[in-house]
């Protein structure tokens, strides 16, 4: 890793910690019900909402009631977003007269945004009306992020409480998270993004004249509009030129802010954060990196404060940071090393024989390799999925890094709430392994980890690998699955493996060489996204309920400290071991084989 890359990493982490520390303190006070900040101003609105909805603010729920409320709320969200897409042609705020979205794409997108995945098989500027973008997709960006945060708050209460059957009130949690945390942050970031050049309007698309004519080819048609074919049966192409370009407009900055802060990732435009209207400057790019990690990092500090031992939060944050920094070092080194095939052609070589500019394929020249590599690592460490480059064009090792980060369960910072609750599940597994090694009943934060917790932990950890590997196997064995592959061999397999890894782990980024907007992939990835999200949440809430009902144990000389370097090392080892056992065989068939082929210059 070069010195500029190291400086970039250091600056990023320094700014992140400086912002996340006070945010974590503020979030703790909000979720503990204190009357601070905007609460004083919005409290009457909050109470009015509860009365209107028939919610009893002071009545808490057991884990089953919390789970039912969460599932019903999100299922209703799926129906609402699906209906908006199917009806958008007849609804307002549609200046380009976008037609209804197809049933299978609507199904996929509705689940995608409700599950905080934001997988997109469509081009936003050519598919979605402004109303669908705002009322459907942007609203779910808030609510899906709040749902993940509510789950981790409930789990933390399980550690904090004792002899209790309650873990909180889902309706109160999601309201406070949205109203007092996500919404103010999104407004602040949207204003800065707008100042940087991210567009925000409701105008129709603009036709502008270009300085030079653009030449292109299109199929020739006869006087009746029917395509003309040649003797070989293929369409006859004719040369065309134009000096007009259509520029898409829309309320982008408002969606961009919560897209990043909520670790959602769904772009207003098909090019996502590589589009200059979404990500116009290097500063905006850096700010988007910060926004992705800001709330997940702040939740680590919230965790330490709520359990009464801030060292616990620092330990979790340290484990995440070490894995992230290591992944970034591998990513940027792989991309800076370039592709050996270019060396044989003596193109742009350094004295060492390697590419002087590194692998710039699929990257924005205005960001370069260092900024792009940081974005790639950040967006796949968190379950964000926003992209500022084409991941399909990464080197084999450069593509393996984001894929493996997702396969770890999106726990390296991870999504809003989902990253921390995933890491806490690994912490439970780590103390269980440690207990087996020393012959003691495992404990974590004063709670015994017993058979029930371990069963739920096993279910949580095995859900996503089962979905990823099973659906990948189905896709590569069916004609409908193989039809979407644009590249043969190992890279084509990597495209499918990446797609289901991204879907089941609720990331949303893609190796875009895979044509995934088909009924097969829309349905298959929709299933992966739904079950990958909610089949993890249910056992986690069950663990929260079980822990809350337990009594708190006193710390003794035999208690494993869970705040020092030993535990951080054990936690990292557990995460990496589980990831390796689940996915190394599949990775060997994809990016590892492709890397060996690249080295052999094939």
C-alpha positions as CSV (number, residue, x, y, z in Angstrom):
1,X,0.0,0.0,0.0
2,X,1.4,3.3,-1.0
3,X,1.9,6.3,1.3
4,X,-1.0,8.3,-0.3
5,X,-3.3,5.3,0.3
6,X,-2.2,5.1,3.9
7,X,-2.7,8.8,4.5
8,X,-6.2,8.5,2.9
9,X,-7.0,5.7,5.3
10,X,-5.7,7.5,8.3
11,X,-7.7,10.7,7.4
12,X,-10.8,8.7,6.8
13,X,-10.7,6.9,10.2
14,X,-9.8,10.1,12.1
15,X,-12.7,12.0,10.7
16,X,-15.0,9.0,11.2
17,X,-14.2,8.6,14.9
18,X,-14.3,12.4,15.5
19,X,-17.9,12.5,14.2
20,X,-19.2,9.1,15.4
21,X,-18.1,9.6,19.1
22,X,-20.5,12.5,19.8
23,X,-23.2,11.0,17.6
24,X,-23.1,7.8,19.6
25,X,-23.6,9.8,22.8
26,X,-26.5,11.7,21.3
27,X,-28.1,8.5,20.0
28,X,-27.8,6.9,23.4
29,X,-29.7,9.7,25.1
30,X,-32.4,9.6,22.4
31,X,-32.9,5.8,22.7
32,X,-33.0,6.0,26.5
33,X,-35.9,8.4,26.2
34,X,-34.1,11.6,27.3
35,X,-35.6,15.0,26.4
36,X,-32.6,16.3,24.4
37,X,-32.0,18.2,21.2
38,X,-34.8,18.1,18.6
39,X,-36.9,16.0,21.0
40,X,-38.0,19.1,22.8
41,X,-39.3,20.6,19.5
42,X,-40.8,17.5,18.0
43,X,-42.2,15.8,21.2
44,X,-45.8,17.1,20.7
45,X,-45.6,15.8,17.1
46,X,-44.4,12.4,18.3
47,X,-47.1,12.1,21.0
48,X,-49.7,13.2,18.4
49,X,-48.6,10.5,16.1
50,X,-48.9,7.8,18.8
51,X,-52.4,8.9,19.7
52,X,-53.4,8.9,16.0
53,X,-52.0,5.4,15.4
54,X,-53.4,4.0,18.7
55,X,-49.9,3.3,20.1
56,X,-49.4,3.2,23.9
57,X,-46.0,4.8,24.2
58,X,-45.3,3.5,27.7
59,X,-46.2,-0.2,26.9
60,X,-43.3,-2.3,26.0
61,X,-43.3,-5.6,24.1
62,X,-41.9,-9.1,24.5
63,X,-39.7,-10.4,21.8
64,X,-42.6,-12.1,20.0
65,X,-44.7,-9.0,19.9
66,X,-41.7,-6.9,18.8
67,X,-41.0,-9.4,16.0
68,X,-44.7,-9.5,14.8
69,X,-44.9,-5.7,14.7
70,X,-41.6,-5.5,12.7
71,X,-42.5,-8.1,10.2
72,X,-46.0,-6.8,9.6
73,X,-44.7,-3.2,9.2
74,X,-42.1,-4.3,6.6
75,X,-44.5,-6.6,4.7
76,X,-46.8,-3.6,4.3
77,X,-43.9,-1.7,3.0
78,X,-43.3,-4.3,0.3
79,X,-46.9,-4.0,-0.8
80,X,-46.8,-0.2,-0.8
81,X,-43.6,0.1,-2.9
82,X,-44.9,-2.6,-5.3
83,X,-48.1,-0.8,-5.8
84,X,-46.4,2.5,-6.5
85,X,-44.3,1.0,-9.2
86,X,-47.2,-0.7,-10.9
87,X,-49.4,2.4,-10.8
88,X,-46.7,5.1,-11.4
89,X,-47.9,5.7,-15.0
90,X,-51.2,7.0,-13.7
91,X,-49.8,9.0,-10.8
92,X,-48.4,12.5,-10.6
93,X,-44.7,13.7,-10.5
94,X,-43.9,11.8,-13.6
95,X,-42.7,14.4,-16.1
96,X,-41.1,11.8,-18.4
97,X,-44.3,9.7,-18.4
98,X,-42.5,6.6,-17.1
99,X,-44.7,3.5,-17.7
100,X,-45.6,0.9,-15.0
101,X,-42.6,-1.2,-13.9
102,X,-42.9,-4.9,-14.9
103,X,-44.3,-7.3,-12.2
104,X,-41.1,-9.2,-11.6
105,X,-39.0,-6.1,-11.4
106,X,-41.5,-4.4,-9.1
107,X,-41.5,-7.5,-6.8
108,X,-37.7,-7.5,-6.7
109,X,-37.4,-3.7,-6.1
110,X,-40.1,-3.6,-3.4
111,X,-38.3,-6.3,-1.4
112,X,-34.9,-4.8,-2.1
113,X,-35.7,-1.4,-0.6
114,X,-37.7,-2.7,2.3
115,X,-34.8,-5.2,3.2
116,X,-32.2,-2.4,3.1
117,X,-30.5,-4.1,0.1
118,X,-31.4,-1.7,-2.6
119,X,-30.3,-4.1,-5.3
120,X,-31.3,-2.5,-8.7
121,X,-31.9,-4.5,-11.8
122,X,-33.2,-1.3,-13.6
123,X,-31.8,2.1,-14.6
124,X,-33.4,4.6,-12.2
125,X,-33.5,7.6,-14.7
126,X,-35.2,5.4,-17.3
127,X,-37.6,3.5,-15.1
128,X,-38.8,5.3,-12.0
129,X,-41.0,8.4,-11.7
130,X,-40.1,11.1,-9.2
131,X,-43.1,10.0,-7.1
132,X,-41.8,6.4,-6.9
133,X,-38.3,7.6,-6.1
134,X,-39.5,9.9,-3.3
135,X,-42.6,8.2,-1.8
136,X,-41.5,4.7,-2.4
137,X,-37.7,4.3,-2.5
138,X,-36.5,7.2,-0.4
139,X,-39.1,6.6,2.4
140,X,-38.0,3.0,2.6
141,X,-34.4,4.2,2.8
142,X,-35.4,5.8,6.1
143,X,-37.6,3.0,7.4
144,X,-35.3,0.0,6.5
145,X,-32.4,1.7,8.2
146,X,-34.6,2.5,11.3
147,X,-35.7,-1.2,11.3
148,X,-32.1,-2.4,11.5
149,X,-31.2,0.0,14.2
150,X,-34.3,-0.9,16.2
151,X,-33.3,-4.6,16.2
152,X,-29.8,-3.8,17.6
153,X,-31.3,-1.5,20.3
154,X,-33.6,-4.4,21.3
155,X,-30.7,-6.8,21.4
156,X,-28.6,-4.4,23.6
157,X,-31.6,-4.1,25.9
158,X,-31.4,-7.9,26.2
159,X,-27.9,-7.6,27.6
160,X,-28.8,-4.6,29.8
161,X,-32.0,-5.9,31.4
162,X,-32.4,-8.8,33.8
163,X,-35.4,-10.8,34.9
164,X,-37.5,-9.0,32.3
165,X,-39.9,-10.2,29.6
166,X,-39.8,-6.9,27.6
167,X,-37.3,-5.6,25.1
168,X,-38.9,-2.3,24.1
169,X,-41.7,-0.9,21.9
170,X,-41.0,-1.3,18.2
171,X,-43.3,1.6,17.2
172,X,-41.6,4.0,19.6
173,X,-38.1,2.8,18.6
174,X,-38.6,3.2,14.9
175,X,-40.3,6.6,15.3
176,X,-37.5,8.0,17.5
177,X,-34.8,6.6,15.2
178,X,-36.4,8.2,12.1
179,X,-37.5,11.5,13.6
180,X,-34.5,12.4,15.8
181,X,-31.6,10.7,14.2
182,X,-32.0,9.7,10.5
183,X,-34.0,12.7,9.4
184,X,-31.8,15.5,10.9
185,X,-28.7,13.8,9.6
186,X,-30.2,13.4,6.2
187,X,-31.2,17.1,6.0
188,X,-27.7,18.2,6.9
189,X,-26.0,15.9,4.4
190,X,-28.4,16.8,1.7
191,X,-27.7,20.5,2.1
192,X,-23.9,19.8,1.8
193,X,-24.4,17.6,-1.2
194,X,-26.5,20.2,-2.9
195,X,-23.8,22.8,-2.3
196,X,-21.3,20.4,-3.9
197,X,-23.4,20.1,-7.0
198,X,-25.7,17.2,-6.5
199,X,-28.9,18.2,-8.2
200,X,-32.3,18.6,-6.4
201,X,-35.3,19.6,-8.5
202,X,-38.6,18.3,-9.9
203,X,-37.9,19.5,-13.5
204,X,-38.5,17.6,-16.7
205,X,-35.3,16.2,-18.3
206,X,-33.2,18.8,-20.2
207,X,-32.1,18.6,-23.8
208,X,-28.8,20.3,-24.3
209,X,-26.6,20.9,-27.4
210,X,-23.2,19.3,-27.4
211,X,-20.0,20.9,-28.8
212,X,-19.4,17.9,-31.0
213,X,-21.7,15.6,-32.8
214,X,-22.0,12.1,-31.4
215,X,-22.0,9.3,-34.0
216,X,-23.8,6.0,-33.4
217,X,-25.5,3.2,-35.1
218,X,-29.1,2.0,-34.8
219,X,-31.2,-0.7,-36.5
220,X,-32.7,0.5,-39.9
221,X,-36.5,0.5,-40.2
222,X,-38.7,0.6,-43.3
223,X,-41.6,3.1,-43.9
224,X,-43.9,1.1,-41.7
225,X,-41.4,1.1,-38.8
226,X,-40.5,-2.5,-39.1
227,X,-36.8,-3.5,-38.7
228,X,-34.9,-4.2,-41.9
229,X,-32.8,-7.4,-41.9
230,X,-30.0,-8.5,-44.2
231,X,-29.5,-11.8,-46.0
232,X,-28.0,-13.3,-42.9
233,X,-31.2,-12.5,-40.9
234,X,-29.5,-9.9,-38.8
235,X,-30.7,-6.3,-38.4
236,X,-29.2,-3.8,-40.9
237,X,-27.5,-1.0,-39.0
238,X,-27.4,2.6,-40.2
239,X,-25.1,5.4,-39.2
240,X,-26.6,8.3,-37.2
241,X,-25.3,11.4,-35.5
242,X,-26.7,13.9,-33.0
243,X,-25.6,17.1,-31.2
244,X,-28.4,16.8,-28.6
245,X,-28.0,15.1,-25.2
246,X,-30.7,14.5,-22.7
247,X,-29.7,15.3,-19.1
248,X,-31.9,13.6,-16.4
249,X,-33.1,15.7,-13.6
250,X,-34.8,14.9,-10.3
251,X,-34.8,15.2,-6.4
252,X,-31.4,13.5,-6.1
253,X,-29.7,15.1,-3.1
254,X,-32.5,14.2,-0.7
255,X,-32.3,10.6,-1.7
256,X,-28.5,10.6,-1.9
257,X,-28.1,11.6,1.8
258,X,-30.3,8.8,3.2
259,X,-29.0,6.4,0.6
260,X,-25.5,6.7,2.3
261,X,-26.5,7.4,5.9
262,X,-28.9,4.5,5.9
263,X,-26.4,2.2,4.2
264,X,-29.0,1.7,1.5
265,X,-27.0,2.3,-1.7
266,X,-29.8,2.5,-4.3
267,X,-28.8,5.2,-6.8
268,X,-31.2,7.7,-8.4
269,X,-29.2,7.0,-11.6
270,X,-28.1,3.8,-13.1
271,X,-24.4,4.8,-12.7
272,X,-25.0,5.3,-9.0
273,X,-22.3,7.3,-7.3
274,X,-20.1,7.3,-10.4
275,X,-22.7,9.7,-11.9
276,X,-21.6,13.4,-11.6
277,X,-25.1,14.4,-10.6
278,X,-24.9,12.1,-7.6
279,X,-21.3,12.4,-6.7
280,X,-19.8,15.5,-8.3
281,X,-16.5,16.2,-6.4
282,X,-13.7,14.5,-4.5
283,X,-15.1,16.1,-1.3
284,X,-18.6,14.8,-2.0
285,X,-17.0,11.4,-2.6
286,X,-15.1,11.5,0.7
287,X,-18.3,12.7,2.5
288,X,-20.2,9.8,1.1
289,X,-17.6,7.4,2.5
290,X,-18.0,9.0,5.9
291,X,-21.8,8.9,5.7
292,X,-21.8,5.2,5.1
293,X,-19.8,4.3,8.2
294,X,-21.1,7.1,10.4
295,X,-24.1,5.5,12.1
296,X,-22.6,2.0,12.3
297,X,-19.6,3.4,14.0
298,X,-21.7,5.6,16.3
299,X,-23.8,2.5,17.3
300,X,-20.6,0.9,18.7
301,X,-20.2,3.8,21.1
302,X,-24.0,3.6,21.9
303,X,-23.5,-0.1,22.7
304,X,-20.7,0.7,25.2
305,X,-22.7,3.4,26.9
306,X,-25.9,1.4,27.1
307,X,-24.2,-1.7,28.6
308,X,-22.4,0.5,31.1
309,X,-18.9,-0.3,29.9
310,X,-17.6,1.9,27.1
311,X,-14.6,-0.5,26.6
312,X,-17.1,-3.0,25.2
313,X,-18.0,-0.6,22.4
314,X,-14.3,0.2,21.7
315,X,-13.5,-3.5,21.5
316,X,-16.2,-4.1,18.8
317,X,-15.1,-1.0,17.0
318,X,-11.4,-2.1,17.1
319,X,-12.3,-5.5,15.6
320,X,-14.3,-3.9,12.8
321,X,-11.5,-1.3,12.1
322,X,-8.7,-3.9,11.9
323,X,-10.6,-6.0,9.4
324,X,-11.6,-3.0,7.4
325,X,-8.1,-1.6,7.2
326,X,-6.7,-5.0,6.2
327,X,-9.3,-5.3,3.4
328,X,-8.6,-1.8,2.1
329,X,-4.8,-2.5,2.0
330,X,-5.4,-5.6,-0.1
331,X,-7.9,-3.9,-2.3
332,X,-5.8,-0.8,-3.1
333,X,-2.6,-2.9,-3.6
334,X,-4.4,-5.2,-6.1
335,X,-5.7,-2.3,-8.1
336,X,-2.5,-0.3,-8.0
337,X,-0.5,-3.4,-9.2
338,X,-2.6,-3.5,-12.4
339,X,-3.0,-6.3,-14.9
340,X,0.1,-8.3,-16.1
341,X,-1.3,-8.6,-19.7
342,X,-0.7,-4.9,-20.2
343,X,2.9,-5.3,-19.1
344,X,3.5,-7.7,-22.0
345,X,2.3,-5.0,-24.4
346,X,4.7,-2.4,-22.8
347,X,1.9,0.0,-22.2
348,X,2.3,2.6,-19.5
349,X,5.0,0.8,-17.6
350,X,7.0,1.7,-14.6
351,X,10.6,0.7,-14.3
352,X,9.5,-2.4,-12.3
353,X,7.5,-3.5,-15.4
354,X,4.1,-3.0,-13.8
355,X,1.4,-0.6,-14.9
356,X,2.3,3.0,-13.9
357,X,-1.4,4.0,-13.5
358,X,-2.6,0.7,-12.1
359,X,-5.9,-0.9,-13.2
360,X,-8.0,2.1,-14.2
361,X,-10.6,0.1,-16.2
362,X,-14.1,0.9,-15.0
363,X,-13.0,3.7,-12.7
364,X,-13.7,7.5,-12.8
365,X,-10.5,9.4,-13.6
366,X,-11.6,12.2,-11.3
367,X,-11.4,9.7,-8.3
368,X,-8.5,7.5,-9.3
369,X,-7.5,4.2,-7.7
370,X,-7.1,5.3,-4.1
371,X,-10.5,7.0,-3.7
372,X,-12.2,4.2,-5.7
373,X,-10.6,1.5,-3.6
374,X,-11.6,3.2,-0.4
375,X,-15.2,3.5,-1.7
376,X,-15.2,-0.2,-2.8
377,X,-14.1,-1.4,0.6
378,X,-16.4,1.0,2.6
379,X,-19.5,0.1,0.6
380,X,-19.1,-3.6,0.9
381,X,-17.9,-3.6,4.5
382,X,-21.1,-1.8,5.3
383,X,-24.2,-3.2,3.7
384,X,-24.5,-0.1,1.5
385,X,-23.9,-1.2,-2.1
386,X,-23.5,2.2,-3.5
387,X,-20.7,2.2,-6.1
388,X,-18.4,4.9,-7.7
389,X,-16.8,2.4,-10.1
390,X,-17.6,-0.8,-12.0
391,X,-16.9,-3.7,-9.7
392,X,-17.0,-6.0,-12.6
393,X,-13.8,-4.3,-13.9
394,X,-11.8,-4.9,-10.7
395,X,-8.8,-7.2,-10.8
396,X,-9.6,-10.8,-9.6
397,X,-8.2,-10.1,-6.1
398,X,-9.8,-6.6,-6.1
399,X,-13.1,-8.3,-6.8
400,X,-12.6,-11.0,-4.2
401,X,-12.1,-8.4,-1.4
402,X,-15.6,-6.9,-1.6
403,X,-17.2,-10.3,-2.2
404,X,-15.5,-11.8,0.9
405,X,-16.4,-8.7,3.0
406,X,-20.1,-9.4,2.2
407,X,-19.7,-13.1,2.9
408,X,-18.4,-12.4,6.4
409,X,-22.0,-11.4,7.1
410,X,-21.7,-7.6,6.6
411,X,-20.3,-7.2,10.1
412,X,-17.3,-5.1,9.3
413,X,-19.2,-1.9,10.4
414,X,-22.0,-3.3,8.4
415,X,-25.4,-1.8,7.8
416,X,-27.3,0.5,10.2
417,X,-28.0,-1.8,13.1
418,X,-27.4,-5.0,11.1
419,X,-23.7,-4.7,11.3
420,X,-23.6,-4.4,15.1
421,X,-26.2,-7.1,15.7
422,X,-24.3,-9.4,13.4
423,X,-21.0,-8.7,15.2
424,X,-22.6,-9.3,18.6
425,X,-23.8,-12.7,17.3
426,X,-20.2,-13.5,16.4
427,X,-19.2,-12.2,19.9
428,X,-21.6,-14.7,21.4
429,X,-20.1,-17.4,19.3
430,X,-16.6,-16.3,20.3
431,X,-17.3,-16.5,24.0
432,X,-18.9,-19.9,23.5
433,X,-15.8,-21.2,21.8
434,X,-13.6,-19.7,24.6
435,X,-15.8,-21.4,27.2
436,X,-15.4,-24.7,25.5
437,X,-11.6,-24.3,25.5
438,X,-11.4,-23.6,29.3
439,X,-14.3,-25.8,30.4
440,X,-16.6,-23.0,31.7
441,X,-20.1,-21.9,30.9
442,X,-19.7,-19.1,28.5
443,X,-20.8,-15.6,29.5
444,X,-21.0,-12.3,27.7
445,X,-21.8,-9.0,29.5
446,X,-22.9,-10.8,32.6
447,X,-25.3,-13.2,30.8
448,X,-24.9,-17.0,30.5
449,X,-24.8,-18.2,26.9
450,X,-26.7,-21.4,27.0
451,X,-28.2,-24.0,24.6
452,X,-31.1,-21.7,23.4
453,X,-28.8,-18.8,22.5
454,X,-26.4,-21.1,20.6
455,X,-29.2,-22.6,18.6
456,X,-30.5,-19.2,17.6
457,X,-26.9,-18.1,16.9
458,X,-26.3,-21.1,14.6
459,X,-29.5,-20.3,12.7
460,X,-28.5,-16.6,12.3
461,X,-25.0,-17.5,11.0
462,X,-26.1,-20.2,8.6
463,X,-29.0,-18.4,6.9
464,X,-27.0,-16.3,4.4
465,X,-24.5,-19.0,3.4
466,X,-27.3,-21.4,2.8
467,X,-29.1,-18.9,0.6
468,X,-26.0,-17.8,-1.3
469,X,-24.6,-21.2,-2.1
470,X,-27.9,-22.9,-2.8
471,X,-29.1,-20.2,-5.2
472,X,-25.7,-19.9,-6.9
473,X,-25.8,-23.7,-7.5
474,X,-29.3,-23.4,-8.9
475,X,-28.4,-20.5,-11.2
476,X,-25.3,-22.1,-12.7
477,X,-27.2,-25.3,-13.4
478,X,-30.2,-23.7,-15.1
479,X,-30.4,-22.2,-18.6
480,X,-32.3,-19.1,-17.2
481,X,-29.4,-18.5,-14.8
482,X,-26.6,-19.0,-17.3
483,X,-28.3,-16.8,-19.9
484,X,-27.5,-13.7,-17.9
485,X,-23.7,-14.3,-17.9
486,X,-21.8,-11.9,-20.1
487,X,-18.4,-13.4,-19.5
488,X,-17.6,-17.1,-19.7
489,X,-15.6,-19.2,-17.3
490,X,-14.5,-18.2,-13.8
491,X,-15.5,-14.6,-14.1
492,X,-19.0,-15.5,-15.1
493,X,-19.3,-17.8,-12.0
494,X,-18.0,-14.8,-9.9
495,X,-20.7,-12.6,-11.4
496,X,-23.4,-15.1,-10.2
497,X,-21.7,-15.7,-6.8
498,X,-21.4,-12.0,-6.2
499,X,-25.0,-11.4,-7.1
500,X,-26.4,-13.8,-4.6
501,X,-23.8,-12.8,-2.0
502,X,-24.9,-9.2,-2.4
503,X,-28.6,-10.0,-2.3
504,X,-28.6,-12.4,0.7
505,X,-26.3,-10.2,2.8
506,X,-28.5,-7.1,1.9
507,X,-25.6,-5.2,0.2
508,X,-27.0,-4.4,-3.2
509,X,-23.8,-3.9,-5.2
510,X,-23.1,-6.1,-8.3
511,X,-20.7,-7.4,-10.8
512,X,-22.7,-5.6,-13.5
513,X,-21.6,-8.0,-16.2
514,X,-24.5,-10.2,-15.1
515,X,-27.8,-9.3,-16.9
516,X,-30.0,-9.7,-13.8
517,X,-33.2,-7.9,-14.8
518,X,-34.9,-11.1,-15.9
519,X,-37.8,-13.0,-14.2
520,X,-35.4,-15.7,-13.0
521,X,-32.9,-13.3,-11.3
522,X,-35.6,-10.9,-10.1
523,X,-37.5,-13.7,-8.3
524,X,-34.3,-15.5,-7.0
525,X,-32.6,-12.4,-5.7
526,X,-35.9,-11.2,-4.2
527,X,-36.2,-14.4,-2.2
528,X,-32.5,-14.1,-1.1
529,X,-33.0,-10.5,0.0
530,X,-36.2,-11.2,2.0
531,X,-35.0,-14.3,3.8
532,X,-31.5,-13.0,4.2
533,X,-32.9,-10.0,6.1
534,X,-35.8,-11.4,8.2
535,X,-34.6,-14.9,8.8
536,X,-31.7,-13.3,10.7
537,X,-33.8,-10.7,12.5
538,X,-36.2,-13.2,14.1
539,X,-33.6,-15.4,15.9
540,X,-31.7,-12.3,17.0
541,X,-34.9,-10.9,18.6
542,X,-35.4,-14.3,20.2
543,X,-31.9,-14.1,21.7
544,X,-32.7,-10.6,22.9
545,X,-35.8,-11.9,24.7
546,X,-33.9,-14.8,26.2
547,X,-31.1,-12.6,27.5
548,X,-33.5,-10.0,29.0
549,X,-35.1,-12.8,31.0
550,X,-31.8,-14.0,32.6
551,X,-30.3,-12.7,35.8
552,X,-27.0,-10.8,35.6
553,X,-24.0,-12.7,36.8
554,X,-21.3,-11.1,38.9
555,X,-17.8,-10.7,37.4
556,X,-15.4,-13.3,38.9
557,X,-11.7,-14.1,38.4
558,X,-12.8,-16.8,35.9
559,X,-14.8,-14.4,33.7
560,X,-13.4,-13.9,30.2
561,X,-12.7,-10.2,29.7
562,X,-14.4,-9.0,26.6
563,X,-12.9,-5.6,26.2
564,X,-9.2,-6.3,25.7
565,X,-6.8,-7.3,22.8
566,X,-7.3,-11.0,23.5
567,X,-11.0,-10.8,22.9
568,X,-10.6,-8.6,19.9
569,X,-8.3,-11.2,18.4
570,X,-10.7,-14.0,19.3
571,X,-13.6,-12.1,17.7
572,X,-11.7,-11.4,14.5
573,X,-10.6,-15.0,14.3
574,X,-14.2,-16.3,14.7
575,X,-15.5,-14.0,12.0
576,X,-12.8,-15.0,9.5
577,X,-13.0,-18.7,10.3
578,X,-16.7,-18.9,9.8
579,X,-16.4,-16.9,6.5
580,X,-13.6,-19.1,5.3
581,X,-15.3,-22.4,6.1
582,X,-18.5,-21.3,4.3
583,X,-17.2,-19.7,1.2
584,X,-13.6,-20.6,0.4
585,X,-14.6,-23.5,-1.9
586,X,-16.9,-21.2,-3.9
587,X,-14.3,-18.4,-4.0
588,X,-11.7,-20.9,-5.3
589,X,-14.0,-21.6,-8.3
590,X,-14.4,-17.9,-9.1
591,X,-11.9,-15.1,-8.3
592,X,-9.0,-17.4,-7.2
593,X,-9.1,-19.3,-10.5
594,X,-9.4,-16.0,-12.4
595,X,-6.4,-14.6,-10.6
596,X,-4.3,-17.7,-11.5
597,X,-5.4,-17.3,-15.1
598,X,-4.4,-13.6,-15.1
599,X,-1.0,-14.5,-13.7
600,X,-0.6,-17.1,-16.5
601,X,-1.5,-14.3,-18.9
602,X,-4.5,-16.2,-20.3
